[in-house]
Amino acid sequence: MWAWHGRERLGLLRVRDDVLVMHVLRWPDEIRDPAELLPPLVEVSEDEIKGALRSWTR
C-alpha cells in the first residue's frame, strides 16, 4: 500500500527483467462503467450524411 494525492493506493510491485514494475490496483469506487464514456446519440439527416460523404470523397 502506498499514498499518492492524499489517498492510499493498493499496488503490486514485481521485478520484470531488470526493472521494478508497479501495477496499480483500483478500489471499487474508482472503476467506472464504460457506458458512461460513450458519446451521446445524435440524429443525423440524410442530407448531412450525403454532404459529409461528398466532401470526404474529394
PyMOL Python script that loads the backbone (N, CA, C, O; Angstrom):
from pymol import cmd

cmd.read_pdbstr("""\
ATOM      1  N   MET A   1       0.841  -1.166   0.000  1.00  0.00           N
ATOM      2  CA  MET A   1       0.000   0.000   0.000  1.00  0.00           C
ATOM      3  C   MET A   1       0.893   1.237   0.000  1.00  0.00           C
ATOM      4  O   MET A   1       1.926   1.254   0.669  1.00  0.00           O
ATOM      5  N   TRP A   2       0.509   2.257  -0.734  1.00  0.00           N
ATOM      6  CA  TRP A   2       1.268   3.486  -0.812  1.00  0.00           C
ATOM      7  C   TRP A   2       0.288   4.655  -0.910  1.00  0.00           C
ATOM      8  O   TRP A   2      -0.889   4.460  -1.214  1.00  0.00           O
ATOM      9  N   ALA A   3       0.768   5.845  -0.656  1.00  0.00           N
ATOM     10  CA  ALA A   3      -0.100   7.027  -0.675  1.00  0.00           C
ATOM     11  C   ALA A   3       0.302   7.935  -1.826  1.00  0.00           C
ATOM     12  O   ALA A   3       1.484   8.132  -2.109  1.00  0.00           O
ATOM     13  N   TRP A   4      -0.725   8.485  -2.485  1.00  0.00           N
ATOM     14  CA  TRP A   4      -0.494   9.389  -3.604  1.00  0.00           C
ATOM     15  C   TRP A   4      -1.709  10.305  -3.712  1.00  0.00           C
ATOM     16  O   TRP A   4      -2.845   9.832  -3.708  1.00  0.00           O
ATOM     17  N   HIS A   5      -1.480  11.592  -3.807  1.00  0.00           N
ATOM     18  CA  HIS A   5      -2.549  12.600  -3.866  1.00  0.00           C
ATOM     19  C   HIS A   5      -3.461  12.500  -2.649  1.00  0.00           C
ATOM     20  O   HIS A   5      -4.677  12.659  -2.761  1.00  0.00           O
ATOM     21  N   GLY A   6      -2.871  12.237  -1.487  1.00  0.00           N
ATOM     22  CA  GLY A   6      -3.642  12.199  -0.258  1.00  0.00           C
ATOM     23  C   GLY A   6      -4.561  11.006  -0.120  1.00  0.00           C
ATOM     24  O   GLY A   6      -5.480  11.021   0.699  1.00  0.00           O
ATOM     25  N   ARG A   7      -4.325   9.979  -0.906  1.00  0.00           N
ATOM     26  CA  ARG A   7      -5.184   8.801  -0.868  1.00  0.00           C
ATOM     27  C   ARG A   7      -4.326   7.547  -0.855  1.00  0.00           C
ATOM     28  O   ARG A   7      -3.317   7.467  -1.555  1.00  0.00           O
ATOM     29  N   GLU A   8      -4.733   6.569  -0.055  1.00  0.00           N
ATOM     30  CA  GLU A   8      -3.999   5.299  -0.037  1.00  0.00           C
ATOM     31  C   GLU A   8      -4.335   4.505  -1.286  1.00  0.00           C
ATOM     32  O   GLU A   8      -5.480   4.476  -1.738  1.00  0.00           O
ATOM     33  N   ARG A   9      -3.329   3.873  -1.825  1.00  0.00           N
ATOM     34  CA  ARG A   9      -3.493   3.066  -3.039  1.00  0.00           C
ATOM     35  C   ARG A   9      -2.963   1.663  -2.788  1.00  0.00           C
ATOM     36  O   ARG A   9      -2.066   1.453  -1.972  1.00  0.00           O
ATOM     37  N   LEU A  10      -3.534   0.719  -3.502  1.00  0.00           N
ATOM     38  CA  LEU A  10      -3.004  -0.637  -3.495  1.00  0.00           C
ATOM     39  C   LEU A  10      -2.136  -0.807  -4.731  1.00  0.00           C
ATOM     40  O   LEU A  10      -2.476  -0.319  -5.809  1.00  0.00           O
ATOM     41  N   GLY A  11      -1.034  -1.489  -4.575  1.00  0.00           N
ATOM     42  CA  GLY A  11      -0.163  -1.717  -5.713  1.00  0.00           C
ATOM     43  C   GLY A  11       0.550  -3.051  -5.598  1.00  0.00           C
ATOM     44  O   GLY A  11       0.796  -3.548  -4.500  1.00  0.00           O
ATOM     45  N   LEU A  12       0.871  -3.609  -6.721  1.00  0.00           N
ATOM     46  CA  LEU A  12       1.620  -4.854  -6.777  1.00  0.00           C
ATOM     47  C   LEU A  12       2.983  -4.528  -7.362  1.00  0.00           C
ATOM     48  O   LEU A  12       3.085  -4.086  -8.506  1.00  0.00           O
ATOM     49  N   LEU A  13       4.023  -4.746  -6.581  1.00  0.00           N
ATOM     50  CA  LEU A  13       5.386  -4.444  -7.021  1.00  0.00           C
ATOM     51  C   LEU A  13       6.058  -5.751  -7.403  1.00  0.00           C
ATOM     52  O   LEU A  13       6.076  -6.697  -6.615  1.00  0.00           O
ATOM     53  N   ARG A  14       6.612  -5.808  -8.609  1.00  0.00           N
ATOM     54  CA  ARG A  14       7.293  -7.020  -9.043  1.00  0.00           C
ATOM     55  C   ARG A  14       8.486  -6.671  -9.916  1.00  0.00           C
ATOM     56  O   ARG A  14       8.632  -5.536 -10.368  1.00  0.00           O
ATOM     57  N   VAL A  15       9.325  -7.653 -10.144  1.00  0.00           N
ATOM     58  CA  VAL A  15      10.512  -7.469 -10.979  1.00  0.00           C
ATOM     59  C   VAL A  15      10.238  -8.076 -12.343  1.00  0.00           C
ATOM     60  O   VAL A  15       9.803  -9.221 -12.458  1.00  0.00           O
ATOM     61  N   ARG A  16      10.504  -7.280 -13.380  1.00  0.00           N
ATOM     62  CA  ARG A  16      10.374  -7.773 -14.753  1.00  0.00           C
ATOM     63  C   ARG A  16      11.674  -7.452 -15.461  1.00  0.00           C
ATOM     64  O   ARG A  16      12.025  -6.283 -15.620  1.00  0.00           O
ATOM     65  N   ASP A  17      12.388  -8.473 -15.885  1.00  0.00           N
ATOM     66  CA  ASP A  17      13.742  -8.341 -16.414  1.00  0.00           C
ATOM     67  C   ASP A  17      14.596  -7.642 -15.348  1.00  0.00           C
ATOM     68  O   ASP A  17      14.741  -8.170 -14.246  1.00  0.00           O
ATOM     69  N   ASP A  18      15.157  -6.478 -15.649  1.00  0.00           N
ATOM     70  CA  ASP A  18      15.982  -5.763 -14.672  1.00  0.00           C
ATOM     71  C   ASP A  18      15.285  -4.506 -14.153  1.00  0.00           C
ATOM     72  O   ASP A  18      15.947  -3.558 -13.730  1.00  0.00           O
ATOM     73  N   VAL A  19      13.952  -4.497 -14.184  1.00  0.00           N
ATOM     74  CA  VAL A  19      13.201  -3.299 -13.842  1.00  0.00           C
ATOM     75  C   VAL A  19      12.143  -3.630 -12.784  1.00  0.00           C
ATOM     76  O   VAL A  19      11.538  -4.702 -12.811  1.00  0.00           O
ATOM     77  N   LEU A  20      11.929  -2.693 -11.854  1.00  0.00           N
ATOM     78  CA  LEU A  20      10.820  -2.821 -10.917  1.00  0.00           C
ATOM     79  C   LEU A  20       9.565  -2.266 -11.575  1.00  0.00           C
ATOM     80  O   LEU A  20       9.584  -1.171 -12.136  1.00  0.00           O
ATOM     81  N   VAL A  21       8.486  -3.014 -11.507  1.00  0.00           N
ATOM     82  CA  VAL A  21       7.225  -2.607 -12.128  1.00  0.00           C
ATOM     83  C   VAL A  21       6.147  -2.579 -11.057  1.00  0.00           C
ATOM     84  O   VAL A  21       6.012  -3.528 -10.285  1.00  0.00           O
ATOM     85  N   MET A  22       5.372  -1.486 -11.005  1.00  0.00           N
ATOM     86  CA  MET A  22       4.256  -1.423 -10.065  1.00  0.00           C
ATOM     87  C   MET A  22       2.950  -1.396 -10.840  1.00  0.00           C
ATOM     88  O   MET A  22       2.744  -0.555 -11.716  1.00  0.00           O
ATOM     89  N   HIS A  23       2.087  -2.314 -10.508  1.00  0.00           N
ATOM     90  CA  HIS A  23       0.736  -2.346 -11.066  1.00  0.00           C
ATOM     91  C   HIS A  23      -0.184  -1.721 -10.031  1.00  0.00           C
ATOM     92  O   HIS A  23      -0.224  -2.156  -8.880  1.00  0.00           O
ATOM     93  N   VAL A  24      -0.923  -0.698 -10.447  1.00  0.00           N
ATOM     94  CA  VAL A  24      -1.842  -0.020  -9.533  1.00  0.00           C
ATOM     95  C   VAL A  24      -3.157  -0.785  -9.528  1.00  0.00           C
ATOM     96  O   VAL A  24      -3.745  -1.030 -10.582  1.00  0.00           O
ATOM     97  N   LEU A  25      -3.609  -1.155  -8.358  1.00  0.00           N
ATOM     98  CA  LEU A  25      -4.887  -1.839  -8.211  1.00  0.00           C
ATOM     99  C   LEU A  25      -5.935  -0.794  -7.816  1.00  0.00           C
ATOM    100  O   LEU A  25      -5.651   0.087  -7.004  1.00  0.00           O
ATOM    101  N   ARG A  26      -7.101  -0.882  -8.363  1.00  0.00           N
ATOM    102  CA  ARG A  26      -8.139   0.122  -8.144  1.00  0.00           C
ATOM    103  C   ARG A  26      -9.136  -0.321  -7.072  1.00  0.00           C
ATOM    104  O   ARG A  26      -9.444  -1.506  -6.940  1.00  0.00           O
ATOM    105  N   TRP A  27      -9.630   0.653  -6.312  1.00  0.00           N
ATOM    106  CA  TRP A  27     -10.713   0.423  -5.376  1.00  0.00           C
ATOM    107  C   TRP A  27     -12.004   0.361  -6.186  1.00  0.00           C
ATOM    108  O   TRP A  27     -12.076   0.942  -7.269  1.00  0.00           O
ATOM    109  N   PRO A  28     -13.022  -0.330  -5.683  1.00  0.00           N
ATOM    110  CA  PRO A  28     -14.277  -0.433  -6.461  1.00  0.00           C
ATOM    111  C   PRO A  28     -14.891   0.921  -6.830  1.00  0.00           C
ATOM    112  O   PRO A  28     -15.491   1.043  -7.898  1.00  0.00           O
ATOM    113  N   ASP A  29     -14.757   1.933  -5.981  1.00  0.00           N
ATOM    114  CA  ASP A  29     -15.355   3.231  -6.304  1.00  0.00           C
ATOM    115  C   ASP A  29     -14.568   3.995  -7.368  1.00  0.00           C
ATOM    116  O   ASP A  29     -15.027   5.040  -7.828  1.00  0.00           O
ATOM    117  N   GLU A  30     -13.399   3.503  -7.771  1.00  0.00           N
ATOM    118  CA  GLU A  30     -12.597   4.150  -8.812  1.00  0.00           C
ATOM    119  C   GLU A  30     -12.880   3.576 -10.191  1.00  0.00           C
ATOM    120  O   GLU A  30     -12.400   4.108 -11.191  1.00  0.00           O
ATOM    121  N   ILE A  31     -13.646   2.508 -10.257  1.00  0.00           N
ATOM    122  CA  ILE A  31     -13.923   1.841 -11.529  1.00  0.00           C
ATOM    123  C   ILE A  31     -15.260   2.354 -12.052  1.00  0.00           C
ATOM    124  O   ILE A  31     -16.289   2.253 -11.383  1.00  0.00           O
ATOM    125  N   ARG A  32     -15.222   2.903 -13.259  1.00  0.00           N
ATOM    126  CA  ARG A  32     -16.442   3.454 -13.852  1.00  0.00           C
ATOM    127  C   ARG A  32     -17.003   2.489 -14.885  1.00  0.00           C
ATOM    128  O   ARG A  32     -16.282   1.676 -15.463  1.00  0.00           O
ATOM    129  N   ASP A  33     -18.293   2.600 -15.098  1.00  0.00           N
ATOM    130  CA  ASP A  33     -18.971   1.832 -16.129  1.00  0.00           C
ATOM    131  C   ASP A  33     -18.547   2.392 -17.491  1.00  0.00           C
ATOM    132  O   ASP A  33     -18.669   3.597 -17.710  1.00  0.00           O
ATOM    133  N   PRO A  34     -18.055   1.558 -18.408  1.00  0.00           N
ATOM    134  CA  PRO A  34     -17.625   2.072 -19.720  1.00  0.00           C
ATOM    135  C   PRO A  34     -18.751   2.775 -20.481  1.00  0.00           C
ATOM    136  O   PRO A  34     -18.481   3.615 -21.340  1.00  0.00           O
ATOM    137  N   ALA A  35     -19.995   2.446 -20.181  1.00  0.00           N
ATOM    138  CA  ALA A  35     -21.113   3.097 -20.870  1.00  0.00           C
ATOM    139  C   ALA A  35     -21.142   4.596 -20.579  1.00  0.00           C
ATOM    140  O   ALA A  35     -21.666   5.364 -21.386  1.00  0.00           O
ATOM    141  N   GLU A  36     -20.588   5.029 -19.437  1.00  0.00           N
ATOM    142  CA  GLU A  36     -20.535   6.451 -19.114  1.00  0.00           C
ATOM    143  C   GLU A  36     -19.645   7.220 -20.077  1.00  0.00           C
ATOM    144  O   GLU A  36     -19.795   8.435 -20.213  1.00  0.00           O
ATOM    145  N   LEU A  37     -18.729   6.546 -20.743  1.00  0.00           N
ATOM    146  CA  LEU A  37     -17.770   7.202 -21.625  1.00  0.00           C
ATOM    147  C   LEU A  37     -18.265   7.336 -23.059  1.00  0.00           C
ATOM    148  O   LEU A  37     -17.629   8.000 -23.877  1.00  0.00           O
ATOM    149  N   LEU A  38     -19.400   6.706 -23.365  1.00  0.00           N
ATOM    150  CA  LEU A  38     -19.928   6.784 -24.723  1.00  0.00           C
ATOM    151  C   LEU A  38     -20.426   8.191 -25.026  1.00  0.00           C
ATOM    152  O   LEU A  38     -21.016   8.837 -24.159  1.00  0.00           O
ATOM    153  N   PRO A  39     -20.198   8.675 -26.246  1.00  0.00           N
ATOM    154  CA  PRO A  39     -20.750   9.986 -26.602  1.00  0.00           C
ATOM    155  C   PRO A  39     -22.276   9.882 -26.718  1.00  0.00           C
ATOM    156  O   PRO A  39     -22.799   8.799 -26.981  1.00  0.00           O
ATOM    157  N   PRO A  40     -22.979  10.971 -26.530  1.00  0.00           N
ATOM    158  CA  PRO A  40     -24.442  10.926 -26.640  1.00  0.00           C
ATOM    159  C   PRO A  40     -24.874  10.615 -28.074  1.00  0.00           C
ATOM    160  O   PRO A  40     -24.193  10.973 -29.035  1.00  0.00           O
ATOM    161  N   LEU A  41     -26.004   9.951 -28.194  1.00  0.00           N
ATOM    162  CA  LEU A  41     -26.536   9.639 -29.525  1.00  0.00           C
ATOM    163  C   LEU A  41     -27.028  10.925 -30.188  1.00  0.00           C
ATOM    164  O   LEU A  41     -27.559  11.817 -29.526  1.00  0.00           O
ATOM    165  N   VAL A  42     -26.841  11.001 -31.507  1.00  0.00           N
ATOM    166  CA  VAL A  42     -27.248  12.188 -32.256  1.00  0.00           C
ATOM    167  C   VAL A  42     -28.029  11.742 -33.475  1.00  0.00           C
ATOM    168  O   VAL A  42     -27.729  10.714 -34.082  1.00  0.00           O
ATOM    169  N   GLU A  43     -29.017  12.516 -33.820  1.00  0.00           N
ATOM    170  CA  GLU A  43     -29.781  12.254 -35.033  1.00  0.00           C
ATOM    171  C   GLU A  43     -29.090  12.961 -36.197  1.00  0.00           C
ATOM    172  O   GLU A  43     -28.754  14.142 -36.100  1.00  0.00           O
ATOM    173  N   VAL A  44     -28.880  12.242 -37.288  1.00  0.00           N
ATOM    174  CA  VAL A  44     -28.224  12.813 -38.468  1.00  0.00           C
ATOM    175  C   VAL A  44     -29.154  12.613 -39.657  1.00  0.00           C
ATOM    176  O   VAL A  44     -29.638  11.509 -39.905  1.00  0.00           O
ATOM    177  N   SER A  45     -29.395  13.692 -40.385  1.00  0.00           N
ATOM    178  CA  SER A  45     -30.301  13.607 -41.545  1.00  0.00           C
ATOM    179  C   SER A  45     -29.563  13.017 -42.743  1.00  0.00           C
ATOM    180  O   SER A  45     -28.334  12.978 -42.781  1.00  0.00           O
ATOM    181  N   GLU A  46     -30.334  12.568 -43.705  1.00  0.00           N
ATOM    182  CA  GLU A  46     -29.758  12.009 -44.935  1.00  0.00           C
ATOM    183  C   GLU A  46     -28.927  13.060 -45.668  1.00  0.00           C
ATOM    184  O   GLU A  46     -27.884  12.734 -46.236  1.00  0.00           O
ATOM    185  N   ASP A  47     -29.380  14.327 -45.660  1.00  0.00           N
ATOM    186  CA  ASP A  47     -28.642  15.407 -46.330  1.00  0.00           C
ATOM    187  C   ASP A  47     -27.271  15.611 -45.685  1.00  0.00           C
ATOM    188  O   ASP A  47     -26.281  15.835 -46.382  1.00  0.00           O
ATOM    189  N   GLU A  48     -27.216  15.532 -44.343  1.00  0.00           N
ATOM    190  CA  GLU A  48     -25.934  15.677 -43.655  1.00  0.00           C
ATOM    191  C   GLU A  48     -24.985  14.537 -44.013  1.00  0.00           C
ATOM    192  O   GLU A  48     -23.787  14.755 -44.196  1.00  0.00           O
ATOM    193  N   ILE A  49     -25.514  13.338 -44.109  1.00  0.00           N
ATOM    194  CA  ILE A  49     -24.683  12.176 -44.472  1.00  0.00           C
ATOM    195  C   ILE A  49     -24.162  12.341 -45.900  1.00  0.00           C
ATOM    196  O   ILE A  49     -22.978  12.130 -46.162  1.00  0.00           O
ATOM    197  N   LYS A  50     -25.046  12.717 -46.817  1.00  0.00           N
ATOM    198  CA  LYS A  50     -24.628  12.898 -48.212  1.00  0.00           C
ATOM    199  C   LYS A  50     -23.575  14.002 -48.325  1.00  0.00           C
ATOM    200  O   LYS A  50     -22.596  13.850 -49.056  1.00  0.00           O
ATOM    201  N   GLY A  51     -23.769  15.105 -47.611  1.00  0.00           N
ATOM    202  CA  GLY A  51     -22.815  16.205 -47.637  1.00  0.00           C
ATOM    203  C   GLY A  51     -21.460  15.779 -47.086  1.00  0.00           C
ATOM    204  O   GLY A  51     -20.418  16.153 -47.625  1.00  0.00           O
ATOM    205  N   ALA A  52     -21.476  15.001 -46.017  1.00  0.00           N
ATOM    206  CA  ALA A  52     -20.210  14.528 -45.443  1.00  0.00           C
ATOM    207  C   ALA A  52     -19.503  13.579 -46.395  1.00  0.00           C
ATOM    208  O   ALA A  52     -18.284  13.653 -46.555  1.00  0.00           O
ATOM    209  N   LEU A  53     -20.250  12.697 -47.024  1.00  0.00           N
ATOM    210  CA  LEU A  53     -19.631  11.760 -47.969  1.00  0.00           C
ATOM    211  C   LEU A  53     -19.106  12.483 -49.189  1.00  0.00           C
ATOM    212  O   LEU A  53     -18.064  12.113 -49.730  1.00  0.00           O
ATOM    213  N   ARG A  54     -19.823  13.521 -49.634  1.00  0.00           N
ATOM    214  CA  ARG A  54     -19.376  14.286 -50.789  1.00  0.00           C
ATOM    215  C   ARG A  54     -18.023  14.969 -50.505  1.00  0.00           C
ATOM    216  O   ARG A  54     -17.117  14.925 -51.337  1.00  0.00           O
ATOM    217  N   SER A  55     -17.900  15.583 -49.356  1.00  0.00           N
ATOM    218  CA  SER A  55     -16.646  16.281 -49.046  1.00  0.00           C
ATOM    219  C   SER A  55     -15.519  15.295 -48.721  1.00  0.00           C
ATOM    220  O   SER A  55     -14.343  15.632 -48.857  1.00  0.00           O
ATOM    221  N   TRP A  56     -15.870  14.097 -48.299  1.00  0.00           N
ATOM    222  CA  TRP A  56     -14.870  13.086 -47.959  1.00  0.00           C
ATOM    223  C   TRP A  56     -14.254  12.462 -49.208  1.00  0.00           C
ATOM    224  O   TRP A  56     -13.082  12.087 -49.194  1.00  0.00           O
ATOM    225  N   THR A  57     -15.026  12.347 -50.285  1.00  0.00           N
ATOM    226  CA  THR A  57     -14.550  11.673 -51.494  1.00  0.00           C
ATOM    227  C   THR A  57     -13.776  12.609 -52.421  1.00  0.00           C
ATOM    228  O   THR A  57     -13.222  12.149 -53.419  1.00  0.00           O
ATOM    229  N   ARG A  58     -13.723  13.892 -52.127  1.00  0.00           N
ATOM    230  CA  ARG A  58     -12.999  14.824 -52.997  1.00  0.00           C
ATOM    231  C   ARG A  58     -11.531  14.669 -52.889  1.00  0.00           C
ATOM    232  O   ARG A  58     -10.784  15.382 -53.559  1.00  0.00           O
TER     233      ARG A  58
END
""", "prot")
cmd.dss("prot")
cmd.show_as("cartoon", "prot")
cmd.util.cbc("prot")
cmd.orient("prot")
